[in-house]
């Protein structure tokens, strides 16, 4: 029987000893069915969806080919992990099958994370079922972008933090930064919250976990730093794309809060040969624009926020009725259920879910400052499903109770 939300673990996140070995083993059959459906839907999408001809996907394939054939990484604004993986597994169907496998594994990981957080087996299976059929996860699993890998790494990291496995969480967080650098500033805050609030460690223990993270971060990123030093002659910690990202959303041409040929003209920077100087020039131009017109910056920030949380895609190729309906029937219910759960849960549960809220708020803030897009919201959506699932489980319990009451009244 599913446990009620009143039985959510305390803020320590401790797993009751009697329940720890059980996890989701008792639900092995429905979980296997969910994973089979997830894999089948993703393979079907890979067969049926035409090539989206996305420039970013083509860049990653080209980078992978260069790594394999020329032993070089010829991009100043990308991180290396996904192209390295594609170079190993190959492009074409091998790349698609790798991403499909990752996306299917993420379905299982979301079941596991939901179980770890709430000890509600039904909610865990509901989270997996929603993730299995979620249109956005299926779509991004077959188009060759970094989103699927990044989501997988982040879900593993959060599940590890909730279990108190800080070393594992640090490893997967550093790998996620090597995939997409946007998360770079957040992990120290998450580590302190998980250590001090969720696990209730003393300050010395929290500092120790931060130190472990720093050591793993340095160890995993050092090869990238060596590459960057050889390429640019100076230390570059992440990549050279932050300046252009800031300028893309903060310039006189931008009207939508997104990034397109209409919203952006980079010709003034394209003439700068040095990648470091080019990135710095774009950043300085964006900051100068913000300082000169802060009211315009705030209006663009509002547009970016609305675009980031839009219920269906903004981009012209994805405004057809099919995409709009699929978005409204998937993202909108998940968002509403997640918000309802957060607003209605008790204090102990709220304390437990704050890290997920921190992650969502952080990504929102970054894209309100830079550029907004539903694509950039995608890494938040696995965690929205984790929050939506126990609310759906609660609604099921309420419906069952009401039905039982009706049946008793009818018999009386």
N, C-alpha and C positions, 0 to 999 in steps of 0.2 A: 504494500500500500504506500502511496506517496505521502511523504511527510509534509506537514503544514509549514507555512512560512514562519510561524511562531517558533519552530524548532531550528531556525537558522543558527549556525554557530556563533559564538560570541565574538567580540572584536579581536580576540586573540587569533581567530582563524583556526583554532585547534580542531583536529579531526578526532571525534570520539573513537577510542581504541576499538570498541566492538564493531564499528562500522568501517574502519579504514580498509581492511582487506576486501570488503565486499564490492566497493565502488560500483561499477556498472555491470559486473559479471552476471547478475541475475537478469539483466536485460540484454543478454548477448544476442538473442535471435532478432528482436526488433531493431537493435542497433545495426546488426549485419544487413538487414533489409534496407534500412535508411542509407547505409553506405553504398549498397548495390545500386539503389535508385540514384544517388548522387553521382556515382561514376557513370551510369548509363546516360543520364541527362547531359553530362559534360561531353561524353564521347559523341552523342547525337548532335550536340551543338557544334562540335568541331567539324562534323561531317556536313551539316546543313548550312552553317553560317558562311557567307562568302568572306573572302579576305577583306578586312576593314581598311587596309592601306593606311594605317596610322603611322605618322612620321616617326613617333617615338619607338614603335615596335620595329620599324625598319632600321632605325639607328642601333637598337640593341642587337639585332641580327648581324649588322655590319661590324659592330664592335667585336662580337663573338668570332666572326670570320677573321678579323685582323689579329685577334689574340692567338687563334689557332695557326694561321698561315704566316703572319708577319711578326708574331711574338711582341706585339705592341698594343697599347691602349690609347687610342687617338681621340680622346674626348676630355674636355676640361670641365664640363658641367654634369657629368654622370658619375655614379659610384660603380665600383667594379664587380660586386658579387654576382649579380644576375647575368651580365655578359660572360663572366668566367664560367658559370654553370652552363649557359647555353653553348659556350665553346666546347665544353666537355661532352654534353649530351647530344649536341648537334641541333641544327635548325630544322624547320619543316615539322613533320609529324613527331619526331622524337622530342622536340621542344614542347609541342602541344601535349603530348602524353605526360611529360614531366610536370607541366603546370596542372594538368587534370589530376594527376596523382596528388600533388600538393593541395589542390582545392578539396579533393575528397578526404584527405587526411585532416584538413582543417575542420571539416564537418564533425569528425570524431573528436577533435581537440575541443570544439565548442561544447559538445556533450560533456566532456571531461571537466572543462572549466566551470560549466553550470553546476555540475555535481559537486565539485570542490567548494564552490561558493555557497550553495544553498542546501545540499544534502536532500534534494528533491529529485527522485529518479524520473518521475513523469516530466518535470520541467527540463531535465537533461535531455530526454528523448525528444521533447518538443523543440528544444533548441537545435538539435541535430536535424530534425525533420524540416524545420524552417530553413536552415542553412543548405540542406540538400537541394531544395527546390527554388532557392532564392535567385531570381533572374540575374541580378548584378554579379553574384559570385560565379554563376555559370558563364556569363558573357566574358568576364575578365579572365576566366580560366583558359580561354581558347584564343586570345588575341595577342599574346606575346608581350605583355607589359609587366612591370615589377610589382603591381598591386598584390597579386596572389602570393608571391614569395614573402613580401613584407607583412601581409596579414598573418600568414602562417607563423612567422618568426615572433610576431608580437603576441599572438595568442599563446604560444608556448611559453614566452617570457612571463606573461601574466599568470598563467596556471602555476608556473614555478614559484613566483612570488607568493601566491596565495598558499602554497604548500610550505613556504619557508625555505625553499631551495634557492637561496640567493645567488650562489655560484652559477647554477644553470641559467637562472634568469639573466644574470650579467652577460653570459656568453651569447645567448640568443638576442639580447638587446644590442650588443655590439655588432652582431651579424646583421641585424635590421638596419643599423646605421650605415653599414657597408652596402646596403641595398638602396636605402633612401635616407638622406642625412637629416630630414626634417625633424626627427624625434630627438636629436642630439642633446638639447638643453633640458629635457624632461626627466630622464632616468634618476638623477640625484634626488629630486623631490619625491619621486615614487619610492625610491629605496628608503628614504627617511620615513615616509608615511607607513610603508609596510613594516619596517622594523620597529618604529616607536608606537604606532597605533594598532596595526593589525596583529603583529606578533608580540607586541608589548616588551620589546627588548630594552635594556638600559641604553642610555646615550652612547656609552662606550661600545656596545654591541652594534648600534646603528653606524657609528663611525667605522667600525671594523668592516661591516658589509659594504660601506661606501669605498673603503680602501681596496677590498677585493674587486669591486667593479672597476675601479681605476686601473688596477693591475691587468685585468682581463681586457679592458678597453685598449690600453697601450699595447699589449701583446698582439691583439688581433689587428689593430690598425697600423702597427709599425711597418709592415710590408707596403701598405698603401702610402704611408708618409715617405718611405724611401723612393717609391716610384715617382711621387710628386716632386721630391727634391731633385731627382735626376731630370725630370721633365721641365721644371720651372726655375731651378737654381735657388730655391728658397723653400721654407717650410709652409706647406698648405695642408691644413688639418682635414678638411672634408673635400669640397670641390669648389669650382669657380662659377657656380650658377646662382648664388644668392643675390648678387647685385642685379642681375638681369631679372630675376624673379620679383624683386622689390620694384624695379623700374616698370615692369610689365603692368603692374596694377596701380602705379602712381605716376602717371604722365598725362599731359594735356589732351592726348588723343583718346584716352580710355573713357568710354561711355557706359560700358556694360558691367565693369568689375571683373571681367574675364580676360582672356588673352586670345587675340586673333589679329589678322592683318589690319582690320579696321581699328582695333584698340592699341596698336603698337607699331612704332617705326624705330628700328634699331640701326638704321644706316649710319648714324653718327658714331656708333660704337664698332660697327663692323670694320671700319677703316683702321682700328687700333690693333696692331699685330700682336702685341704682348697680351696673353690671356689674363694675367693678373691686373695689368693696367686697365684692360677692357672691363673687367668685373668691377674694379674700383670706380671707374668712370660712370658705369651704370648705377651703382649704389649712390654715388655722390649726386648724380642728377636726380634720382628719386628723392633723396633727403632734401635737396634744394627745393624741389617741387612741393613737398609736404610742408616745409617751413614757409614757403611763399604763399601757400593757399591752404591753411589747415581746415577751413570750412569745406573745401572741395574734397580733401582727404577723408573727412568724416562722412560726407555723402557717398563717396566711393566705398568706404568701409561698410556702410549700410547695404549698398548694392551687393557687395561681395558676400556679406552674411546671408542675405536673402537668396543669392545664387547658390551658395554652399549648401544650404538646407532646403533648397527647392525640391518639391515632391516628385519632379520628373526632369529629365535632362534638358539643358538649355541649348546645347549645340544643335545646329540646324539638321545634320544628318540623322539625329535621333529624336526628332519631334513628331514622328509619325504616330498614328493612333495606336499602333501595336506597342511601341516603346512607352507611350504615355500611360496606356492601360496597365501594362505590366508593372510600371513603376508605382502607380496608384494602388494597385492590388497587393504590392509586396512591401515597399518601403513605408508607405503611409501607415498601415496597421502596425508594423514593427515599431515605428517611432511613437505612435500613440500609446501602445502597450508599455513600452519602455518608460515613457514619461509618466504614465499612470502608476507604474510600479514604484518609481522613485518618489513620487509625491505621496503615495499611500503607505509606504513601508515604515516600519518602526525604526527607532533611533539606532539600535544595534545593527540592523540590516543596512541602514543608510551609511553607517560608519564603514561597513564592509564593502560597499559598492563605490565609495568615494574615489578610489583609484581609477575606475572606469570613467567616472565623471571628469576627473582631472585630465585623462587622455583626450576625451571628446572636447573639453574646453580648450585645451592646449592647441590641438589641431585647428579648431575653429578660429582661435585668435591669430595663429600664424597666417591662415588664408584670408582672414579679414584684413590683415596688413598687406599681404602680397596679392595673390589672385584667388578668386573663388570659382569653384567648379564642383559639380556633384561627383566627378571622378576623384577629387582629392578628399571627399568625405568618406569614400569607401572603407578605409581602414577602421573607421569608427563603427561601421555597421555590424561586424561580428559581435561587438560588445553590446550594441543595441539589442541584438537577438538574445544575448545572454540575459539581459534585463527584461525583455519582453516575455521570455519563456515562463518564469515563475508567476508572472501576472496572468498569463493564459492558463496556467495550472490552477491558480486561485479562482479564476472565473469558472473553470470546469467544476471545481469543488462546489462553488456557489450554485451552479446550475443543477448539480446532482442533489444538493440539499433541497432546492426548491422543487425539483421533480419528486423527491421522496415525500415532501410535505403535501404536494398535490395528490399523490397516490394514497397517503394516509387519510387525507380529507375525503377522497372519493370512496374509500372503503368504509369510512365512518358513516 
